[in-house]
Amino acid sequence: MFRRSERARQPGRCVAIRLDGEVVNVPDTLSVAAAVLHVHGWRGYRRHLDGTPRAPLCLMGVCQECLITIDGLPNRQGCLEPVREGMVIERQGDDPHG
């Protein structure tokens, strides 16, 4: 479904982010949305109110399916935000851990 860009395949450094309270290390070449997909896969991105899984669709800021809480600010577009050291990310939805 998704493939990493050639730039993202280059060796880079990892940054530590806090995702739903758990510290994880992800490549610094990823956006927030890509980092969550990297850690949890598309079914683990967020849940719709009816419990069905939702995931980013366009990854370029158009569809709004990547909305996520970043550093305490809800409804941020995760596809447009690059990860950075110490970032706090919380998945949104009825059951973000499900």
C-alpha positions, 0 to 999 in steps of 0.5 A: 500500500505505502512505500518509503521514499528513496530519501527515507531509505537513506541511513539517518538517525533515530529520534525518541518519541512518546507514542500513547505513553510509550517511548519508541525510536523512529527514523528522523526521516518520517512524518508523524503519520508515517511514524505511527504507521511504522510502529502500529500499521494502518489498522492501529492508526486510529478508530472511527466512532463506530470502532472501524479502523481508519488510517491516513489516505493521501499523506499530503494534507488533503484528506484529514484522515491523519488527524492526531494529537501532537504535543497536547494539540488535537487534530493536527495533520500528522502527515505534514509534521516531521517527527522530532526528538521528544515529541509527544503523540497520542492517537485519536479515536474511540479506542486509540489502542485497539 
